[in-house]
Amino acid sequence: MIQSGQVIPVILFAYARPDHLRQTLECLRANKIPLLYAFSDGARAGDKREAVAQVRQILGSIDWCEVVLCERKENLGLGRSILTGVSEVLARHNAAIIFEDDLVCVPGTYNYLVAALQHYTDDPRVMSVTGWTHPRVIPSNITDQPYFDGRAECWVWGTWARVWQGMDHGALTLLRECEARGIDTYHYGADLPVMARGELQKNIWAVRFIYWHILNRGLCLRPPWSMVEHIGWGKGATNASAESEWKNIPLGKCPPLPTNWGIPIEHNECPMLWQKVFGSRPNWFAHIKQAVANKVRNTKLK
């Protein structure tokens, strides 16, 4: 159990965008976080070395909280960075909150997530908390209280060491285990099986976390409106190359801290909302049609 006086650290993953990093650190400072574990990934190419050096200079100059800085010699990439970094920190702490260097939050976010992590620390039904949500996936009757979703989140999220112990299994392994148990692997959108099959090749990680929730029928606590925004769209982004329909409206104040945290039961609209966004099943006809068109095109080019 997390004791009231026990510090819950923030883990920050940074690469080669110093301007974005400054904005992320500014919001973390405004949230008065007490302890920061900062992981600086190594340069993937020579033209990134200067930017990585700037990032490390910025991280090394933080004087407003306790900092544990890890400067990677090699480039691990997004998936490996997060999987290894979170594992290292959760070997020391019971819980943590995770940021990337292109995410910002409003004042109060840290305290909100800490309160949620403390309240549900011993509840196996709750596997994560997050500060991010979006009108496209917020159930229709949500007002100012958080809700539970069976699909986990990867933009400013928190979890416990008890949950992370299962994250050594790959997404495809977890997907197949779901199938073996009769769990619908498309329940939260047709994008998930596709991402699971490409996890290792693309060096991503979040789909593994999502299927770990699905396999265990675990829940993610989401706020009634977003406290978090992604600022990394566009040129220079590694995994978000263009601004998308997931851009939130301008962030407002942090939602009120619940006086009575809810019983962990998934809101019944959540699976439907994810399926509405990503589809409930693959559109095989569209795939076949596209494959035939590609074959005809390639034949003409020969």
MIDRENLUM-769566 format. One record per residue: x, y, z of N, C-alpha, C in turn; residue in three letters. Coordinates in steps of 0.2 Angstrom, whole numbers, padded with zeros to 4 digits, always signed. Each point is the difference from the previous one (the first is absolute). Layout:
XYZXYZXYZALA;...
% end
This chain:
+0004-0006+0000-0004+0006+0000+0004+0006+0000MET;-0002+0005-0004+0004+0007+0000-0002+0004+0006ILE;+0005+0001+0004-0001+0004+0006-0001+0008-0002GLN;-0004+0003+0004-0001+0007-0001+0006+0005-0001SER;+0005-0002+0004+0007+0004-0001+0005-0003-0005GLY;-0002-0005-0003+0005-0003-0005-0001+0004-0007GLN;+0006+0002-0002+0000+0004-0006-0001-0005-0007VAL;-0004+0003-0004-0002-0003-0006+0004+0004-0006ILE;+0005-0003-0003+0004+0004-0005-0003+0000-0006PRO;+0002+0005-0004-0001+0001-0007+0006-0003-0004VAL;-0002-0004-0005+0005-0002-0005-0001+0004-0006ILE;+0006+0003-0003+0000+0004-0006+0004-0003-0005LEU;-0002-0002-0006+0004-0002-0006+0001+0005-0005PHE;+0006+0002-0001+0002+0005-0005+0005-0002-0005ALA;-0001+0003-0006+0005-0002-0005+0003+0006-0003TYR;-0002+0003-0005+0004+0006-0004-0005+0006-0002ALA;-0004+0002+0005-0004+0006-0002+0000+0004+0006ARG;+0005+0004+0001+0001+0004+0006-0006+0005+0001PRO;-0002+0003-0005-0006+0005+0000-0006-0003+0003ASP;-0002-0006-0002-0005-0004+0003+0001-0002+0007HIS;+0006-0002+0002+0002-0002+0006-0001+0006+0005LEU;+0002+0006-0002-0001+0006+0005-0007+0001+0002ARG;-0004-0001-0005-0007+0001+0002-0003-0006+0005GLN;+0002-0006-0001-0001-0005+0004+0002+0001+0007THR;+0006+0002+0000+0003+0002+0007-0003+0005+0003LEU;-0002+0005-0003-0003+0006+0003-0007-0002+0003GLU;-0004-0005-0003-0006-0002+0003+0002-0004+0006CYS;+0005-0004+0000+0002-0005+0005+0002+0005+0006LEU;+0003+0005-0001+0002+0005+0005-0006+0003+0003ARG;-0005+0002-0004-0006+0003+0003-0004-0005+0004ALA;+0001-0006-0001-0003-0005+0003+0003-0002+0007ASN;+0006+0003+0001+0004-0001+0006+0002-0008+0001LYS;+0002-0003-0005+0002-0007+0001+0006-0001+0004ILE;+0000-0005+0005+0006+0000+0004+0006-0004-0002PRO;-0001-0005-0005+0005-0004-0002-0001-0002-0007LEU;+0005+0001-0004+0000-0001-0007+0006-0005-0002LEU;-0002-0005-0004+0004-0005-0003+0000+0002-0007TYR;+0006+0003-0003+0000+0002-0007+0004-0005-0004ALA;-0002-0003-0005+0003-0004-0005+0002+0003-0006PHE;+0006+0001-0002+0002+0004-0006+0002-0006-0005SER;-0003-0001-0005+0002-0005-0005+0006+0003-0004ASP;+0004-0005-0003+0006+0002-0004-0002+0001-0007GLY;+0004+0004-0003-0001+0002-0007-0001-0006-0005ALA;-0005+0000-0004+0000-0005-0005+0004+0001-0006ARG;+0001+0007-0001+0004+0002-0006+0004+0006+0002ALA;+0006+0001-0004+0004+0005+0001-0003+0007+0001GLY;-0005+0001-0004-0003+0007+0000-0004+0001+0006ASP;-0001-0005+0004-0004+0001+0006+0004+0001+0006LYS;+0007+0000+0000+0004+0000+0005+0000+0007+0004ARG;+0000+0005-0004-0001+0007+0003-0006+0001+0004GLU;-0006-0002-0003-0006+0000+0003+0000-0004+0007ALA;+0002-0006-0001+0001-0004+0006+0004+0003+0006VAL;+0005+0003-0002+0005+0004+0004-0004+0005+0004ALA;-0004+0004-0004-0004+0006+0003-0005-0003+0005GLN;-0003-0006-0002-0005-0003+0004+0003-0001+0007VAL;+0006-0003+0000+0004-0002+0006+0002+0006+0004ARG;+0002+0005-0003+0002+0006+0003-0006+0003+0004GLN;-0006+0000-0003-0006+0002+0003-0002-0004+0006ILE;+0000-0007-0001-0001-0004+0006+0004+0000+0005LEU;+0007+0001-0001+0005+0001+0005-0001+0007+0004GLY;-0003+0005-0003-0001+0006+0003-0006+0001+0005SER;-0004-0006+0000-0006+0001+0005+0002+0000+0007ILE;-0002+0006+0003+0001+0001+0007-0006+0000+0005ASP;-0006-0001-0003-0006+0001+0004-0003-0006+0002TRP;+0003-0006-0001-0002-0006+0003+0006-0005+0000CYS;-0001-0006+0004+0006-0005+0000-0001-0003-0007GLU;+0006-0001-0003+0001-0003-0007+0004-0006+0000VAL;-0002-0006-0003+0005-0005-0001+0000-0001-0008VAL;+0006+0002-0003+0001+0000-0007+0003-0006-0003LEU;-0003-0003-0005+0004-0005-0003+0001+0002-0007CYS;+0006+0000-0003+0002+0002-0006+0002-0007-0004GLU;-0005-0002-0005+0002-0006-0003+0005+0001-0005ARG;+0005-0005-0001+0005+0001-0005-0002-0002-0007LYS;-0005-0005+0000-0003-0002-0006-0007+0003-0001GLU;-0002-0001-0006-0007+0002-0002-0005-0006+0001ASN;-0004+0000+0005-0004-0005+0002-0007+0000-0004LEU;-0002+0007-0002-0006+0001-0003-0006+0000+0005GLY;-0006+0001-0003-0005+0002+0005-0002-0007+0004LEU;-0002-0005-0003-0002-0006+0003+0005-0003+0005GLY;+0006-0001-0002+0005-0002+0005+0002+0005+0006ARG;+0000+0006-0002+0001+0005+0005-0005+0000+0006SER;-0006+0000-0002-0005+0000+0005-0001-0007+0004ILE;+0001-0006-0004-0001-0006+0004+0006-0001+0005LEU;+0006+0002-0002+0006-0001+0004+0000+0005+0006THR;-0002+0007-0002+0000+0005+0005-0005-0001+0005GLY;-0006-0001-0002-0005-0001+0005+0001-0006+0005VAL;+0003-0006-0003+0002-0005+0004+0005+0001+0005SER;+0005+0004-0002+0005+0002+0005-0002+0004+0006GLU;-0005+0005-0002-0003+0004+0006-0004-0004+0004VAL;-0005-0004-0003-0004-0004+0004+0003-0005+0004LEU;+0006-0002-0001+0004-0004+0004+0002+0003+0007ALA;-0001+0007+0000+0002+0004+0006-0006+0003+0003ARG;-0006+0001-0004-0005+0003+0003-0007-0004-0002HIS;-0005+0001+0005-0006-0004-0001-0004+0003-0006ASN;+0001+0006-0002-0004+0003-0005+0004+0006-0003ALA;-0003+0002-0006+0004+0006-0004-0005+0003-0005ALA;+0001+0006-0002-0004+0003-0005+0005+0002-0006ILE;-0002-0002-0006+0005+0000-0005-0002+0006-0005ILE;+0005+0004-0002-0001+0005-0005+0005-0001-0006PHE;-0002+0002-0006+0005+0001-0005+0001+0007-0002GLU;+0006+0002-0003+0002+0007-0001-0004+0004-0005ASP;-0006-0003-0002-0004+0004-0004-0008+0000+0003ASP;+0000+0000+0006-0006+0000+0004+0000+0005+0005LEU;-0006+0004+0000+0000+0005+0006-0007-0001+0003VAL;+0000+0003+0006-0006-0001+0005-0001+0006+0003CYS;-0006+0001+0003-0002+0006+0004+0002-0001+0007VAL;+0000+0005+0004+0001+0000+0007-0005-0004+0003PRO;+0003-0005+0005-0005-0004+0004+0000-0007-0003GLY;+0003-0001-0006+0000-0007-0003+0004-0005+0004THR;+0005+0002+0003+0004-0005+0004-0003-0002+0006TYR;-0003+0005+0004-0004-0001+0006-0006-0005-0002ASN;-0003+0001-0005-0006-0004-0002+0002-0007-0001TYR;+0005-0001-0004+0002-0007-0001+0003-0003+0006LEU;+0004+0003+0004+0002-0002+0006-0005-0003+0004VAL;-0006+0004+0001-0005-0002+0004-0004-0006-0002ALA;+0000+0000-0007-0003-0006-0003+0004-0006+0001ALA;+0007+0000-0001+0004-0005+0002+0000-0003+0007LEU;+0000+0005+0004-0001-0002+0008-0006-0003+0001GLN;-0006+0002-0003-0006-0003+0002-0001-0007-0002HIS;+0002-0001-0006-0001-0007-0004+0006-0004+0001TYR;+0005+0002+0004+0006-0004+0000+0000-0008+0001THR;-0005-0002+0004-0001-0007+0002-0006-0003-0004ASP;-0003+0004-0005-0006-0003-0003+0003-0003-0007ASP;-0001-0007+0000+0003-0003-0007-0004+0002-0006PRO;-0006+0002+0001-0004+0002-0006+0002+0006-0003ARG;+0004+0004+0003+0003+0006-0003+0007-0001-0001VAL;+0002+0001-0007+0007-0002-0002+0003+0007-0002MET;-0003+0005-0001+0003+0006-0002-0004+0006+0001SER;+0003+0006+0000-0004+0007+0000+0003+0004-0005VAL;-0003+0005-0002+0002+0005-0006-0003+0007+0001THR;+0004+0004-0002-0003+0007+0000-0002+0002-0007GLY;+0000-0004-0005-0002+0001-0007-0007-0003-0002TRP;-0004+0003-0003-0006-0002-0003-0002+0004-0006THR;-0005-0001-0003-0002+0004-0006-0008-0001-0001HIS;-0003+0006-0003-0007-0001-0001-0002-0005-0004PRO;+0004-0003-0005-0002-0006-0004-0001-0006+0004ARG;+0003+0000+0006-0001-0007+0004-0003+0001+0007VAL;-0002+0006+0001-0003+0002+0007-0007-0002-0001ILE;-0003-0005+0005-0007-0002+0000-0004+0007+0001PRO;-0006-0001-0003-0005+0005+0000-0002+0003+0006SER;-0001-0004+0006-0002+0003+0006+0005+0002+0005ASN;+0006+0001-0002+0006+0001+0004-0001+0008+0002ILE;+0001+0002+0006-0001+0007+0002+0007+0002+0003THR;+0001+0000+0006+0006+0002+0003+0004-0005+0004ASP;-0002-0007-0001+0003-0005+0004+0003-0005-0005GLN;+0006-0003+0002+0003-0005-0004-0004-0006-0002PRO;+0003-0003-0005-0004-0006-0002+0005-0006-0001TYR;-0002-0006-0001+0004-0006-0001+0000-0002-0007PHE;+0005-0002-0003+0001-0002-0007+0004-0006+0000ASP;-0002-0005-0004+0004-0006-0001+0006+0000-0005GLY;+0000+0006-0003+0006+0001-0005+0005+0005+0004ARG;+0006-0002+0001+0005+0004+0004+0002+0006-0005ALA;+0004+0004+0003+0002+0006-0003+0008+0001+0001GLU;+0003+0003-0005+0007+0001+0000+0002+0008+0000CYS;-0004+0004+0000+0001+0007+0001-0001+0003+0007TRP;+0005+0000+0004+0000+0002+0007-0004-0005+0004VAL;+0003-0005+0002-0003-0005+0004+0004-0002+0006TRP;-0004-0004+0004+0004-0002+0006-0002-0008+0001GLY;+0004-0003+0003-0001-0007+0002+0004-0002+0006THR;-0001-0007+0002+0003-0002+0006+0005-0006-0002TRP;+0005-0001+0004+0004-0006-0001-0003-0006+0000ALA;-0006-0001+0003-0004-0006+0000-0003-0002-0007ARG;-0001+0006-0004-0003-0001-0006+0006-0001-0005VAL;+0006+0003+0000+0005+0000-0005+0004-0007+0000TRP;-0001-0004+0005+0003-0006+0000-0002-0005-0006GLN;-0005+0001-0003-0002-0004-0005+0002+0003-0007GLY;+0004+0006+0000+0001+0003-0006+0006-0003-0004MET;+0003-0006+0002+0005-0003-0003-0002-0004-0006ASP;-0007-0001-0001-0003-0003-0005-0002+0004-0006HIS;+0002-0002-0006-0001+0004-0006-0008+0001-0001GLY;-0002+0005-0004-0007+0001-0002-0003-0006-0004ALA;+0004-0003-0004-0003-0005-0004-0001-0006+0004LEU;+0004-0002+0005-0001-0005+0005-0006+0001+0004THR;-0001+0006+0002-0006+0002+0004-0006-0001-0004LEU;+0000+0003-0006-0006-0001-0005-0002-0007+0000LEU;+0005-0005-0001-0001-0007-0001-0003-0003+0006ARG;+0002+0002+0006-0002-0002+0006-0007+0002+0001GLU;-0002+0006-0002-0007+0003+0000-0004-0005-0004CYS;+0002-0001-0006-0004-0005-0005-0001-0007+0003GLU;+0005-0002+0004+0000-0007+0003-0005+0000+0005ALA;-0001+0006+0003-0005+0000+0006-0007+0003-0003ARG;-0001+0000-0006-0006+0002-0003-0002+0008+0001GLY;+0005+0004+0001+0000+0007+0001+0000+0003-0007ILE;-0005+0004-0002+0000+0004-0007+0006+0005+0000ASP;+0005-0002-0005+0005+0005+0000-0001+0006-0004THR;-0006+0001-0003-0002+0006-0003-0005+0004+0004TYR;-0001-0002+0006-0005+0003+0004+0001+0008+0001HIS;+0006+0002+0000+0002+0007+0000+0002+0003-0006TYR;-0001-0003-0006+0002+0003-0006+0004-0004-0004GLY;-0001+0000-0007+0003-0004-0005+0007+0002-0001ALA;+0003+0006+0003+0007+0002+0000+0004-0004+0004ASP;-0002-0003+0006+0004-0004+0004+0003-0006-0002LEU;-0003-0005-0003+0003-0005-0003+0006+0002-0005PRO;-0002+0005-0004+0005+0002-0005+0007+0003+0003VAL;-0001+0004+0005+0005+0002+0004+0004-0005+0004MET;-0004-0005+0002+0004-0006+0004+0005-0004-0005ALA;-0003-0001-0006+0004-0003-0005+0007+0004-0002ARG;-0001+0006+0001+0006+0005-0002+0004+0002+0005GLY;-0002-0002+0006+0004+0003+0006+0007+0000+0000GLU;+0003-0006-0001+0007-0001+0000+0004+0004-0006LEU;-0003-0001-0006+0003+0004-0006+0000+0007+0001GLN;-0006+0003+0003-0001+0007+0000+0003+0003+0007LYS;+0002-0005+0004+0003+0002+0007-0005+0005+0004ASN;-0006-0003+0000-0005+0004+0004-0002-0004+0007ILE;-0003+0002+0004-0001-0003+0007-0008+0000+0002TRP;-0003+0005-0001-0007+0001+0003-0005-0005-0002ALA;+0000-0003-0005-0004-0006-0002+0001-0006+0005VAL;+0006-0001+0002+0001-0005+0005-0004+0002+0007ARG;+0001+0006+0002-0003+0002+0006-0008-0001-0001PHE;-0003+0002-0006-0007-0001-0001-0002-0007+0001ILE;+0003-0004-0004-0002-0007+0000+0002-0004+0007TYR;+0004+0003+0004+0001-0002+0007-0006+0001+0004TRP;-0003+0006-0001-0006+0002+0003-0006-0004-0002HIS;+0000-0001-0007-0006-0004-0002+0001-0007+0002ILE;+0006-0003+0000+0000-0007+0002-0002-0001+0008LEU;+0002+0005+0004-0002+0000+0007-0007+0003+0002ASN;-0003+0002-0006-0006+0004+0001+0001+0006+0005ARG;+0005+0003-0001+0002+0006+0005-0003+0006-0003GLY;+0001+0005+0004-0003+0007-0002+0005+0005+0001LEU;-0001+0005-0004+0003+0007+0000-0004+0005+0002CYS;+0002+0004+0005-0004+0006+0002+0001+0006-0004LEU;-0005+0003-0003+0001+0006-0004-0004+0006+0003ARG;+0003+0006-0001-0003+0006+0003-0006+0001-0005PRO;-0005+0004+0003-0006+0002-0004+0002+0005-0006PRO;+0005+0003+0000+0003+0004-0005+0007+0000+0000TRP;+0003+0001-0005+0008-0001-0001+0003+0006+0004SER;+0005-0003+0004+0005+0005+0004+0007+0000-0004MET;+0000-0003-0006+0006-0002-0004-0001+0002-0007VAL;+0005+0002-0003+0000+0001-0007+0007-0002-0003GLU;-0001-0002-0006+0006-0002-0004+0003+0006-0004HIS;+0006+0002+0000+0002+0006-0003+0005-0002-0006ILE;+0001-0007-0001+0005-0002-0004-0001-0002-0007GLY;-0006+0003-0002-0002-0002-0007+0004+0004-0005TRP;+0001-0003-0006+0004+0003-0005+0007-0001-0001GLY;+0003+0004-0004+0007-0001-0002+0005-0001+0006LYS;+0004-0005+0000+0004-0002+0006-0002-0005+0004GLY;-0007-0002+0000-0002-0005+0004+0002-0007-0003ALA;+0001-0004+0005+0002-0007-0002-0006-0005-0001THR;-0005+0001+0005-0006-0004-0001-0007+0004-0001ASN;+0001+0006-0001-0007+0004-0001+0002+0005-0005ALA;+0000-0002-0007+0003+0004-0005-0005+0006-0002SER;-0006-0001+0001-0005+0005-0002-0005+0001+0005ALA;-0002+0007+0000-0006+0001+0005-0006-0004-0002GLU;-0004-0003+0005-0005-0004-0002-0006+0002+0004SER;-0006-0004-0001-0006+0002+0003+0000-0002+0007GLU;+0006-0002+0003+0000-0001+0007+0003+0006+0004TRP;+0001+0006-0004+0001+0006+0003-0006+0002+0005LYS;+0002+0002+0006-0006+0002+0005-0001+0007-0001ASN;-0006+0002+0002-0002+0007+0001+0005+0003+0005ILE;+0001+0007+0000+0004+0003+0005-0001-0003+0007PRO;+0005-0002+0004-0001-0003+0007-0003+0006+0004LEU;-0004-0003+0005-0003+0005+0005+0003-0002+0007GLY;-0003+0001+0005+0002-0001+0007+0000-0008+0001LYS;+0004-0002+0005+0000-0007+0002-0007-0002+0002CYS;-0003-0005-0001-0006-0002+0003+0000+0000+0007PRO;-0005+0000+0004+0000+0000+0007+0002-0007+0003PRO;+0004+0000+0005+0002-0006+0003-0006-0003+0003LEU;-0002-0007-0002-0006-0003+0003+0001-0001+0008PRO;-0006+0002+0003+0000-0002+0007-0002-0007+0001THR;-0003-0003-0004-0001-0007+0000+0002-0003-0006ASN;+0005-0004-0001+0002-0003-0006-0004-0006-0001TRP;-0002-0001-0007-0005-0005-0002+0002-0007+0001GLY;-0005-0004+0000+0001-0007-0001+0003-0002-0007ILE;+0005-0004+0000+0003-0002-0007-0005-0004-0004PRO;-0004+0003-0004-0004-0003-0005+0001+0004-0006ILE;+0001-0004-0006+0001+0003-0006-0007+0004-0002GLU;+0001+0006-0003-0006+0003-0003-0002-0004-0006HIS;-0006-0001-0001-0002-0005-0005+0000+0003-0007ASN;+0001+0007-0001+0001+0003-0006+0007-0001-0003GLU;+0005-0001+0004+0007+0000-0002+0002-0005-0006CYS;-0002-0006+0000+0002-0004-0006-0003+0002-0006PRO;-0006+0002+0000-0004+0003-0005+0003+0006-0003MET;+0003+0004+0004+0003+0007-0002+0007-0002-0004LEU;+0004-0005+0003+0006-0001-0003-0001-0004-0007TRP;-0006-0004+0000-0001-0003-0007-0003+0005-0005GLN;-0003+0005+0003-0003+0005-0005+0006+0004-0003LYS;+0006+0001+0004+0005+0003-0003+0005-0004-0004VAL;+0001-0006+0002+0005-0005-0004-0003-0006-0003PHE;-0007-0001+0000-0003-0005-0003-0001-0006+0005GLY;-0005-0004-0001-0001-0006+0004+0004-0006-0003SER;+0001-0001-0006+0003-0005-0004+0004+0002-0006ARG;+0005-0003-0002+0004+0002-0006-0005+0000-0006PRO;+0001+0005-0004-0004+0001-0006+0004-0005-0006ASN;-0001-0006+0001+0003-0005-0005-0001+0002-0007TRP;-0006+0002-0002-0002+0001-0007+0005+0006-0002PHE;+0000+0005+0004+0005+0006-0002+0007-0002-0001ALA;+0002-0005+0005+0007-0002-0001+0001-0004-0007HIS;-0005-0004-0001+0001-0004-0006+0000+0004-0006ILE;-0005+0005+0000-0001+0005-0006+0007+0004-0001LYS;+0003+0002+0006+0006+0004-0001+0006-0005-0002GLN;+0000-0006+0002+0005-0005-0002+0000-0001-0008ALA;-0006-0001-0002-0001-0001-0007+0002+0006-0004VAL;-0002+0006+0002+0002+0006-0003+0008+0001+0000ALA;+0003-0002+0005+0007+0001+0000+0004-0005-0004ASN;-0003-0006-0001+0002-0005-0004+0000+0002-0008LYS;-0006+0003-0001-0001+0002-0007+0005+0006-0002VAL;+0001+0004+0005+0004+0006-0001+0007-0002-0001ARG;+0002-0005+0004+0007-0003+0000+0001-0003-0007ASN;-0005-0004-0002+0001-0003-0007+0001+0005-0005THR;-0004+0005+0000+0001+0005-0005+0006+0004+0000LYS;+0004+0000+0006+0006+0003+0000+0006-0004-0002LEU;-0001-0007-0001+0005-0004-0002+0002+0001-0008LYS;
% end
